[in-house]
Amino acid sequence: MKNEIEEIDRLIKETLSQEEAKFYDALEEQNIVEMLFGLFKGKNGWINILINMVILLFFAMLVYSGFRFFNASAEVDLIKWGVVSLALLINIGLLKLYAWMQMDKYAILRELKRLELQVMSLSGKLKRND
């Protein structure tokens, strides 16, 4: 399967110009670290930076509320700090889910751009054969 993909990539690169081939190479599949740092680039990078700062704040609050939970002596305090800890965990999870969805969105957009480039390459090849 990998050989077929490499063969298709080679055929596509042969039909592209130098500039298009560079663009096609830039659209290669990324590993998880590259996708994570890719969140902070582009128009919405500032939102992702802000979200990660909020996650860090929520985590610090979670550590504090967990400490208070385990040191509480009254049942009311246990319930209060337990609910706060649970709410913070849920919020952290939802914000992390947002980040993962953004990474998935960028991967899909990258694949769409590759597909557009392949269609453009094929249409250019067909026009030359006419």
Summary of the structure (lengths in Angstrom):
residues: 130
radius of gyration: 23.8
end to end distance: 31.9
largest distance: 83.9
contacts: 302
relative contact order: 0.12
helix: 86%
strand: 0%
